[in-house]
Amino acid sequence: MPTTRRQSLTTRYLMTCAAIGAATGVLLVPANFVAAALAPTVPVLYSAMLGLWIVGPVLALALVRRPGAAVLTMLVAGVISSASPLGASSVLTCLMVGAALELAFVVTLYRVWASWLFYAATFVFSALYTWSAFVAFDAASMAPVVQALIVGLMMASALVGTWAGLLLARRLERAGVARGLAPARRGTPVVAASDPA
Amino acid sequence: MSAGSLAGGPALPGADTADGDARLGRFAGPAWDLRTYDPLVTAFGPLPVVVWVFTTRDLLTPALVGLAALLVILLLVRPPARVVGVLLLGLPVLAALMTVSFGVLTDPRAVDGTVLLATVGPFELWSGALATGLATSLRTCALLLLVLVGGLSTTGQDVVRAMVQQLRVPYRVGYAALAALRFVPRFGHELEVIRAAHRVRGVDHGRGPLAGARRRLGYAVPLLAGGIRHGERVSLAMEARGFGAHATRTERVVVPFRVRDVAFLLATWGGAAAIALVVVAALTG
């Protein structure tokens, strides 16, 4: 029996990710409807919505600090948000985001959990996503101002999403949620004594 | 749909009736119903076509692909009349909207040689820009229809079941995702409790859009904390009932992979290849 794997996939860890994923999915159902309305009419504003897909996996990774948290969370988010216009294909969209963010932590062998890695991961992902959106919307034929707006808004919204995810993770950690689930961090105490909350 | 049509269908491959009809549920239907196909095949099978359509720039290819996908949806998926109405009425409106909105965004310098159609405030609409916009809008509609083939014929839950049974995703992961569906109504209840608690304590974030955002964030943390704690309690209950004790488990709904799934995959990819290599070449001559 692969004991180490057993330990990393505890039911508590699975259901914690499932809860975060369910919350993300609930957020993404209306987001999908708004995106479906914005994409054909105001594609520039549509590009500002990217951050909504990033909050969930960042939050899960930052809070749980275990391999697979982002993928698992986004799998659940995809299943929940398949109640939106695009149906089951949202599973794939969400898995793609989760896997892309997870990749940065795979590369560092799940040893680095600093904020810069989260920002770096989202930066790389949103750059790739912006490129794909460029191809899809044929943005190369658009006015330079519009191109700059689309790139700027996408990147900015992804970084804001990361910031929000990290903020939520910090607040939840301070509230004592998921305590003992994440491996203890070296150097910093898990609960700061000076916390007013 | 019914078991009767399955028994009466002579065209079905023998594998369909081999084992456990009762456990096949709605997968035990005739081959003309795309809902009886493997969810992975219908949801992810058209993906190579999606990637290919992404890279096209002409008008004909996305129009043909979109038409083919629409035919598959109308003939094999047969969504409810309301959805058909939205598709048939909404798509042309969507295409027209996108043509104009993407046309407005097109770089005017690239289409200098064409006719200026209209000027609204700072925006100018050139006929060449409209052609670029039409290409983008046709492409987006084709992509939407391709995705809808899977989206309308299967559900997220069945995709998860198929992942567990065919992609060998650990069943503990799959069932965690299925259990999470029950968290959604729970969140609604929890939100009401948190709102009431904030009101009782007189939590005030002031007025205006910034205060609204702060209020949302104020809901987000307790909501997530409550959700995660609920998840932990559920995990205890699951473990107490022996969840994950064995390496394998039984399934209430069996997702089959049959000849029709292979046929669908081959037809999808073959159809796309035929459009790319034969039809477009023949029409543009």
HADDOCK unambig.tbl for C-alpha pairs under 7 A between the chains (distance, minus, plus):
assign (segid A and resid 11 and name CA) (segid B and resid 235 and name CA) 5.47 0.50 0.50
assign (segid A and resid 12 and name CA) (segid B and resid 232 and name CA) 5.44 0.50 0.50
assign (segid A and resid 12 and name CA) (segid B and resid 235 and name CA) 5.29 0.50 0.50
assign (segid A and resid 14 and name CA) (segid B and resid 173 and name CA) 6.76 0.50 0.50
assign (segid A and resid 14 and name CA) (segid B and resid 176 and name CA) 6.22 0.50 0.50
assign (segid A and resid 15 and name CA) (segid B and resid 176 and name CA) 6.10 0.50 0.50
assign (segid A and resid 15 and name CA) (segid B and resid 231 and name CA) 4.96 0.50 0.50
assign (segid A and resid 15 and name CA) (segid B and resid 232 and name CA) 6.30 0.50 0.50
assign (segid A and resid 15 and name CA) (segid B and resid 235 and name CA) 6.02 0.50 0.50
assign (segid A and resid 16 and name CA) (segid B and resid 228 and name CA) 5.21 0.50 0.50
assign (segid A and resid 16 and name CA) (segid B and resid 231 and name CA) 5.48 0.50 0.50
assign (segid A and resid 16 and name CA) (segid B and resid 232 and name CA) 6.37 0.50 0.50
assign (segid A and resid 18 and name CA) (segid B and resid 176 and name CA) 6.27 0.50 0.50
assign (segid A and resid 18 and name CA) (segid B and resid 177 and name CA) 6.14 0.50 0.50
assign (segid A and resid 18 and name CA) (segid B and resid 180 and name CA) 5.52 0.50 0.50
assign (segid A and resid 19 and name CA) (segid B and resid 180 and name CA) 6.48 0.50 0.50
assign (segid A and resid 19 and name CA) (segid B and resid 183 and name CA) 6.97 0.50 0.50
assign (segid A and resid 19 and name CA) (segid B and resid 227 and name CA) 5.57 0.50 0.50
assign (segid A and resid 19 and name CA) (segid B and resid 228 and name CA) 5.33 0.50 0.50
assign (segid A and resid 19 and name CA) (segid B and resid 231 and name CA) 5.79 0.50 0.50
assign (segid A and resid 20 and name CA) (segid B and resid 224 and name CA) 6.86 0.50 0.50
assign (segid A and resid 20 and name CA) (segid B and resid 228 and name CA) 6.85 0.50 0.50
assign (segid A and resid 22 and name CA) (segid B and resid 180 and name CA) 5.99 0.50 0.50
assign (segid A and resid 22 and name CA) (segid B and resid 183 and name CA) 6.56 0.50 0.50
assign (segid A and resid 22 and name CA) (segid B and resid 184 and name CA) 6.51 0.50 0.50
assign (segid A and resid 40 and name CA) (segid B and resid 94 and name CA) 6.73 0.50 0.50
assign (segid A and resid 40 and name CA) (segid B and resid 97 and name CA) 6.59 0.50 0.50
assign (segid A and resid 40 and name CA) (segid B and resid 98 and name CA) 4.85 0.50 0.50
assign (segid A and resid 41 and name CA) (segid B and resid 97 and name CA) 6.38 0.50 0.50
assign (segid A and resid 41 and name CA) (segid B and resid 98 and name CA) 6.04 0.50 0.50
assign (segid A and resid 41 and name CA) (segid B and resid 101 and name CA) 5.79 0.50 0.50
assign (segid A and resid 42 and name CA) (segid B and resid 101 and name CA) 6.99 0.50 0.50
assign (segid A and resid 76 and name CA) (segid B and resid 177 and name CA) 4.91 0.50 0.50
assign (segid A and resid 76 and name CA) (segid B and resid 180 and name CA) 6.92 0.50 0.50
assign (segid A and resid 79 and name CA) (segid B and resid 156 and name CA) 4.54 0.50 0.50
assign (segid A and resid 79 and name CA) (segid B and resid 157 and name CA) 6.42 0.50 0.50
assign (segid A and resid 80 and name CA) (segid B and resid 181 and name CA) 6.27 0.50 0.50
assign (segid A and resid 82 and name CA) (segid B and resid 155 and name CA) 6.89 0.50 0.50
assign (segid A and resid 82 and name CA) (segid B and resid 156 and name CA) 5.62 0.50 0.50
assign (segid A and resid 86 and name CA) (segid B and resid 147 and name CA) 6.78 0.50 0.50
assign (segid A and resid 86 and name CA) (segid B and resid 148 and name CA) 5.99 0.50 0.50
assign (segid A and resid 86 and name CA) (segid B and resid 151 and name CA) 5.40 0.50 0.50
assign (segid A and resid 87 and name CA) (segid B and resid 151 and name CA) 4.00 0.50 0.50
assign (segid A and resid 87 and name CA) (segid B and resid 152 and name CA) 6.31 0.50 0.50
assign (segid A and resid 87 and name CA) (segid B and resid 155 and name CA) 6.65 0.50 0.50
assign (segid A and resid 88 and name CA) (segid B and resid 43 and name CA) 6.73 0.50 0.50
assign (segid A and resid 88 and name CA) (segid B and resid 150 and name CA) 6.62 0.50 0.50
assign (segid A and resid 88 and name CA) (segid B and resid 151 and name CA) 4.76 0.50 0.50
assign (segid A and resid 88 and name CA) (segid B and resid 154 and name CA) 6.40 0.50 0.50
assign (segid A and resid 88 and name CA) (segid B and resid 155 and name CA) 5.24 0.50 0.50
assign (segid A and resid 88 and name CA) (segid B and resid 156 and name CA) 4.77 0.50 0.50
assign (segid A and resid 89 and name CA) (segid B and resid 43 and name CA) 6.08 0.50 0.50
assign (segid A and resid 89 and name CA) (segid B and resid 147 and name CA) 6.45 0.50 0.50
assign (segid A and resid 89 and name CA) (segid B and resid 150 and name CA) 6.70 0.50 0.50
assign (segid A and resid 89 and name CA) (segid B and resid 151 and name CA) 5.67 0.50 0.50
assign (segid A and resid 91 and name CA) (segid B and resid 156 and name CA) 6.76 0.50 0.50
assign (segid A and resid 135 and name CA) (segid B and resid 54 and name CA) 6.74 0.50 0.50
assign (segid A and resid 135 and name CA) (segid B and resid 55 and name CA) 6.73 0.50 0.50
assign (segid A and resid 136 and name CA) (segid B and resid 54 and name CA) 5.44 0.50 0.50
assign (segid A and resid 137 and name CA) (segid B and resid 136 and name CA) 5.99 0.50 0.50
assign (segid A and resid 138 and name CA) (segid B and resid 136 and name CA) 6.58 0.50 0.50
assign (segid A and resid 141 and name CA) (segid B and resid 106 and name CA) 5.60 0.50 0.50
assign (segid A and resid 141 and name CA) (segid B and resid 107 and name CA) 5.85 0.50 0.50
assign (segid A and resid 142 and name CA) (segid B and resid 105 and name CA) 5.39 0.50 0.50
assign (segid A and resid 142 and name CA) (segid B and resid 106 and name CA) 3.81 0.50 0.50
assign (segid A and resid 142 and name CA) (segid B and resid 107 and name CA) 4.43 0.50 0.50
assign (segid A and resid 143 and name CA) (segid B and resid 105 and name CA) 6.12 0.50 0.50
assign (segid A and resid 143 and name CA) (segid B and resid 106 and name CA) 5.39 0.50 0.50
assign (segid A and resid 143 and name CA) (segid B and resid 107 and name CA) 3.66 0.50 0.50
assign (segid A and resid 143 and name CA) (segid B and resid 108 and name CA) 6.92 0.50 0.50
assign (segid A and resid 146 and name CA) (segid B and resid 105 and name CA) 6.74 0.50 0.50
assign (segid A and resid 168 and name CA) (segid B and resid 221 and name CA) 6.51 0.50 0.50
assign (segid A and resid 171 and name CA) (segid B and resid 221 and name CA) 6.92 0.50 0.50
assign (segid A and resid 172 and name CA) (segid B and resid 221 and name CA) 6.40 0.50 0.50
assign (segid A and resid 172 and name CA) (segid B and resid 225 and name CA) 6.44 0.50 0.50
assign (segid A and resid 177 and name CA) (segid B and resid 225 and name CA) 6.05 0.50 0.50
